[in-house]
Amino acid sequence: MSEATDQAVYKTLLESTRAIPWKIDWKSMTFAYIGPQIETLLGWSQASWVSAEDWATRMHPDDREKVVEFCISQSQNGVDHEADYRALTAAGDYVWIRDVVHVVRDDNGEVDSLIGFMFDISERKKTEEQLLTLQKQLEEYSYKDGLTGVANRRMFDSVLATEWANAQRTQQPLSLILLDIDHFKQFNDHYGHIQGDDCLKSVGQALSRAASRPRDFVGRFGGEEFVLVLPETDEAAARHIAERCRQQVRQQRIAHERSSVSSLLTISLGVGTIVPGGHDRPLDFLNSVDQLLYQAKQRGRDRLEVAKTPARSTLDGAADARG
């Protein structure tokens, strides 16, 4: 078989694949060849691919600088490489391309040319994006309480550990509020579990409104218990936020005929504040706040307990001390 025949066979093979072969002369930065498949994929004619500038300008602006700099750098160093980018079609759309590049050197070891293949990876990218979206959703679901929409216990454990470490490092106060819906079992028994679920959702929404700063955390601790983590929040401010939670739930005006406290749904709260030292443990702090919640329930419910102060809060309408 002659050399001309060999070249014809190779060319036929190259142009029958879905991959798009190409060659660029390094010194002139011009295309020595590009497969006719490029027109099918992007709509630009074979003849329109004259220089590397045509390649660069037909790239998404957000990808161009990074990809061009990377390819030039790798080529100058004689390193074979790959690059993913969005290529502009003649119709004005974009197609995800993967360029696989081989650097050809001359007898003196200098870069002579670049040869490679372009692959349409749009479907692969679409699948990757769908998988990333699914992964984010699954991650979100794994940290979110499916019923109330607020964070779940798993997320609370993670946030408390993070904010505890921050408070230890910065020596800023960290406050915690544990709260419980008063006589929730009687509510469920009387109104049914469907209304009980609606009640939990409403309480979650009310608490989310009460915690206003970006780092304020609201989560469902379990059952009818909720928790708030308030970074860089002193005792006075935490007391006010707790009272605001109590009032927000009151303003929902959820009927509770079987409550011994009120004809409307109420909550009891324990409020603790600490500037944690090196020997303090978050679990001990959490247990101390849980004891405060227990005291609030023992002392009549529909109230909050802060530290060891038994007095009922009278902060209705007070200004938010955190600003």
N, C-alpha and C positions, 0 to 999 in steps of 0.2 A: 504494500500500500504506500503510495507516494505521500510526501510531506503535505502537499496541498489537500490531498484526500483526508489525511489525518486531521488537519485543521478544520475542514468542513464538517467532519464527524463530531469533533469536539464542540464546534459552534452549534451544531444541531442539538447536541445533548444539553448544552448550557441553556439554549433558548427554549427547550421543551420543558424545563423545570419551572416551578412556581417561584423559586428564588431568582433574584435579579442580579446577574453578574455585572461587574464593572471593573474598569481599570483607569487609574489616574497617573499621569506622568508627574513625578514629584517636582522637577525643576520648573516646568511651565504651569503646573497646577491645572492642567486641562484633562478632560476625559479622552482617553484613547479609545474607550469603548464603554457602552452601557447597553444592556440587553433590551430588546423590544418590549419585554414584559412591563417595563416601567410605564409605558403609555396606558396599558390595561389597568394598572394599579392606581396611578396618580393622574392620568389624563394628559400629562406633559409629553410631547413627542420626543422620540429618540434624539432628533437633531437639536432640540432645545437645551440639551445637557452639554454645554460647551466647556465650562470651567468649574472649579471647586466653588466659585462664588455662586453659581446656579444652585449647587447643593445646599450651601449655607443659607441663601435667601429663601429657599423653599422649606424652611424649617420653622417650627413654632417659635415666636420671639422669646418665650419663657425657657426654651431649651437651647436656643442657638449658641449663646456665649459659652455656656458650660460645655456643651458637646464639641464645639469647634476647638476650643482651647484644649480639651482633653485629647481629641484625635490628633491635633498637631503635635502636642507634647509627646504622646506615645509614639507617633510616627518618627519624629526627630530622633528619638532614642532607640528606634528600630524594634519596637515592641509590638507584637500582634495584639489586637484589642477588639472589643465590642462596644457598641454604643446604642442605646435606645433613645428614640426621640419621635416627636410628632412631625410628619411631613405634610406639607400643604398640597392639596390636590388642585387641579385646574379649575374645579368647580367651587373652590373656596373652603372645602372641608379639610379635616386632618385625619391622617392614617398613622397608626403607630408602626414604626419601622425599627428593626434591629439590623444594624450594619456590623458585619463580621469582617475585620480588616487584617490582611496579611501584608507585611512590609517586605518588599523585594530590594535586595542590595546588589550593587554592581561588583565587579572584580576587586575594586579598591575598598570595598566595605561601606561605600556611601549609599544613601537611600536613592534608589533608582525610580521606583514606582510603588503604588499601592494597588493591590487587587483585593476584591472582596465580593461579598454577596449581600444584597438587601433582602430581608424577610419581612413579610406582612405579619405583625404580631398583634393586630388589633383585637382579635378574638381572645388571645391569651391575656392581653391587658384587661379586657372587659371581664374575663373570669377572675383575674387577680383582684380587680376593684370590687367585684361582687363578694369575693372571699374576705377582703379587708372589711367591707361594710358588715358582713355577717359576723366577723370576728369582733368588731366593735359593738355590735348589737348584743352578742353573747356576753361580752365583757360587761356591758351596761346592765344586762339582765342579771348577771351573776352578783352585781353589787346593788341591785334595786329590789325593793320589796314589791312583789308582783301585784299585791292588792292596793296598797296606798300610794305607790309611786314615789315614796321617799326612799332613802337609802336603807339597806338592810343591816343586820347585825354584823355580817362579814365586813361590810364597808366601815361600819362604826369602829370595829377593832383596828382596822388599818389606819383610819383617820386619827383615832385617839393615840396610837403609837407614834404617828408622825408629829402631831401637835404637842405631845408630851416631850418629845426630843427637842422640838423647837423651843418650847418654854424653858426647858433645862438650859439650853444654850444661850438664850436671850435674857433669861431671868424675868420674863414677862408673865403676868398672871394668866392662868388657864382656868376657865369655868366650865362646869358641867351641870346640866339639868336633867334629872330623871323624873318622868311623870307617868301617872297611871290614870286611866279613865275610871271614875268612881262607879262602883256597882255595875260593872260591865256585864257580868254573868246574868244579873237580873234583867239587864237591857235585852240581851240575847234571848233569854227565856221568854220574855214578854212580847217583844216585837219580831223575833225570828232572826235567823242568821243572815238573811239577805239585807235586812235593814241594819243589822249589826255590822256587816261589811261596809255599807254606805256610811255608817257612823265613823268607822275607822278611817275611811277615805277623807271625810270632812275634817276630822281632827288633824290628819296629816297635812291637809291644805292650810288649815288655820295656823299650825306651827310653822309652816314654811313662810307664811306672811310675817310672823313674829320675828323670825331670824333674818335680818335684812342684809348683812354684809356678805361679800363673796365667800369668805372663809368660814362663815357660820355654817354649822352642819346640823341637819335634822335627819334622824333615822328612826326606824321602828326597832325597838329593842327586843320585842317579842310579845305575842299576844296583844294585850291592850296597853302595853308600855311603850313609851317613846323616849328618845334621848336627844339632847342638844349639846354639841361641843362648841364652845365659844372661845376662840383664841384671843389673847391679848385683851381680856375682859375682866375687870376687877369685880369685887363682891357687890358693890352698889349697882353697877351696870347689869350684872347677872341677875340680881334681884328684880330689877325693872323688867328685863326680858322675860323672866319667869312669870311675872305678873301680867305682862302683855300676852303671854301664851294663855294664861287663865282667862283673860278677858276675851281674847279672840275665839276661844272655844265657846264661851258664854254667848257671844254675839251670833254664833251659828243657830242658837235657839232650837236645839235638838231636844224634843220632848223626851222625858224619862220619868214616867209615872211611877215606876217601881223603885226610885231612888229615895233613900231616907234623908238625903241632903237637900235636894231641890227638885222642882218639877221639870227643870231643864238639865241637860247633861253637864257635868262638871268634871274637873280633873284635880288631882293632888300632885304636888311637886316637891322634890328635894333639890336644893341648890348648893353647890360647893365650889369653892375657889381655892386655887393653890398656885404657889410659885415653886415648882418641884425642885428639890435638891437632888444630889447625886444618889442618895440612898432611898429616896422615895420611889414607890412603885405605883403604876397606874391602876393596878387591880385593887390595891388598898384604898386608893382615892375613890374608885368606883364604888367599892363596898361602903365607904363612909357616906357617900351621897345616897346610896340605896337605903341606908339607915335613916337618913333625913326624910326620904320619901315615906318610909314606914311610919315615922313620927307624924308626918302630915296626915296620914290616913287614920292613925290612932287618935289624933287630936281633933277629929271632926270632919276631915276631908274638905274639898273645895278650898284649899289653902296651900301655902308653900312654907317650907321650912328652910331657913338659911343657917348654916353652921349649927349652933346649938340654941339659937334664938327661937323661943316658942311662939312669939307674937305673930298674929295674923298680919299679912301685908296690907298697907293702906296707900299703895303707890298709884292708884287709879289716876291716869291723866298726867303722870309725872313725865318730865322730859327725858328722852333717851340720853343717858350719861355718856354714851359712846359717840354721840354726834351723828 
